[in-house]
Amino acid sequence: MVFGLPALSGVLLYVSSGGQGDRHHVPSLSRGGGGKGSERYRLTVPQALLDGQYTLVKDLSQTMDDSLAGERNGRNEHNMKTVGGQYTATSGEGQQTLMAAGSYGEIDDPHHALDSTFRGMNENEGVTVTTPTKEITPPGAQEPLTCEVYAYVRSGQSGSIAVCGWSDRSTVATVSVLNGSLDLDELAMKTSRIRGEMRVRVDQGAH
């Protein structure tokens, strides 16, 4: 049984359906990021991302973490805690909404964790993958990302969304921009920066 970690797709579908998404289907967090050795991290929900380009309008951490009740430990992930946020572009980005969500704790196999994330994301009702997952390492980045594009139909709404994610020994997360570009290289660059803003190094053994 795959341990259920909240994936960004669940948040996206929750938002696109006006807050009436499937709370019972919480997919787990592909390839990408093998981690940075023994370094450990936790995930945060900053008030702004990308040098203030996006500001936090809704912290979804409590709702998402509550969905993990009784499922914080699995074969591959242990002592997991979940955070997530909904952001809006401050200027020059139209009505773009950026979603960032992930879990942190102890992860035995980061590749497996992120593989199961995208698999769970793609198994959501109404989701069709239009650009299969591929690994992208943005210029200057030390760790790769896994990205894809999927189309969705939900509660009378439809669209396409690009999503990128990462995993390491203690975090697994996804980022996407609604009503944004489907250019995966562009999103990977943003996600690489967001990873640096959300992920905070902690002392060995801390959670």
N, C-alpha and C positions, 0 to 999 in steps of 0.2 A: 504494500500500500504506500503510495506516495504521500509524504507529509504535506499538508496544505498550507502554503504560504501565500498571502494575498499578492496577486499580480496586478499590474497597472490596468490590464484589460477589465478586470472587475470594477475598478474605480471609474474607468472611462464609460463603461456601460451603465454604471450606477448614475453617473452625471447625465449621460445622453438620454436616459429614460426618466429624467426629472426626479431622481432620488428614489426610484422604485425598482432598482436592480435586483438580481437574484442574490440575496444575502446567503442562501444556502449553498451556492456554488462558489467556493473560494479556491481558485486554481493555485497551484504551487508556483513558486518563483523559478544558453544553448551552448553553447560553447562559450567562448569569451572568458575573461579574467580568471586565471588560475590563482590569483592572489599575490600578495607581496610577502612571501615567506612567513615568518612568525608574527608579523605585525598584526595587531588587532584593532578593530574599529567599531564604533557605534554610528547609527544614522540619526541625523537631526532634521528638523523642518525649519529652515531659516525664514526670516521675515521677508527676505528678498533673495532672488537668484540672478546670476549672470550680471553682476555689477549693477543691480537695480532694474534690469530690464523687465523683470517679472516680480510682482508683489503677491504675498500670501493673502488669499481671500477666505480660505477655509482649511483649517487643520483637521484632517480626517483620521488622525492617529488613533484616537480613542475608539472610534467606530470600527476601524480595521483591526486594532489589537483585540477588541472584545470578541471578534469573530474567531480568534485563535484559541479561545478558552478551551482547555482540555486537549489542545493539539500543539503545544509548544515544543514537544519532543518527538522526534521520529528516528528512523534509521540513519538518516544523513544529517539532519539538523537538530540542534539541541538548545534549550533555553532561549527560544526565539522571542523577540519583541518586534512589533510592527509599527511603522510610522508612515505617514503620507500627507501630501498637501496639494491643494488646488490653487494655482497661481494665475494671475491675469497680467497681460502685457501692460506696462505703464504708459507707453507711447509708441507710435510708429509701427505697431504690430496689429492694427485692426482690433478684432474681437478675440484674439488668440487666448486660449486657455491652456496652460501648461500643467500637466499632472506628473507628480513624482512620488513614488511609493516603494517601500522595500521593508525587509526584515533584517535583524541583526542578532547575533548570538554566537553559536559555534557550528561551523559547517565542515563536515569531513571531506566532501568532494564538491568543490565549487562548480565544476562543469555539470555534474548531475543536477545540482540545485537549479541552475539557470536553464538547463535543458527541460526540466520538468515545469519550470515557469512558462516557457514559451509553448510547451505542449498543452498545459492547462489553459493558457490564454487562447490558443487556437481551437480548443474544444468547446468554447463558449457558444451557446446557441446564437445563430445569426452571424457568426464570424467566418469569413473566407479569406485565407491567405492569398494575397496577390503578388507579393514579392517575398520569396522564401528567405529564411534567416541566413544572414551572412556575417562574417566577422570583419570588423573595421577597427583599425587602430589609427585615430586621427593624428595629424602631424604634431610632434612634440609629446605625445602621450606615451606612457610606459606600459599601459595595460590595454588590452583589446576590449571591444564592446561587441555585443551581438545585436543585430538590428533586422527588422522586417517591416513590411507594410501589409495591413489587413483591411478588408472592407467589412462593414457591419450593417446589419438591419436590426433595429431595436425600437419597439414602441412607436412605430410609424415613422421613425427617423432612419436615415442611412448616410453613409459616408465612408471615407477611407482615412486611416490613421497610420502614421509611421511611429514605430516604437523602438527604442534601444535599451539594452540592459547590461548589467555587469554582475559579476560574482567574485568573491574572494573567500578566504577562510572564515570570515565573520559577517559579511554583508552580502545581500543579493537584492537588486532593485531594478526598476524600470522607469523610463522617462518618455513622455510623448507630448506633442503639442496639438490640440484640437484646432481645426480650421487653419492648420499651418501647412508648410511645405512638406511634400512627401520625399524630398531629397534626403536619402539616408546618410550621406556624407555630411551634410549640413547638420542633421540632427545628432550625429555621432560627435561632432565638435562641441555642440551645446551640452550633450550628456557628459562628455569627458570633463568639462568645466563644472557641471553640476555635481558630479561625483566628488570633486575636490571640495565643493562647498557643503555638501550634505554629510560626507564621511569624515568623522573625527577620530583621530587616533586615541586609543586608551591604553592604560597600563596593562601588561600581560595579566590575564586572568580576570580583568574587569569586564562587566557586561553593560 
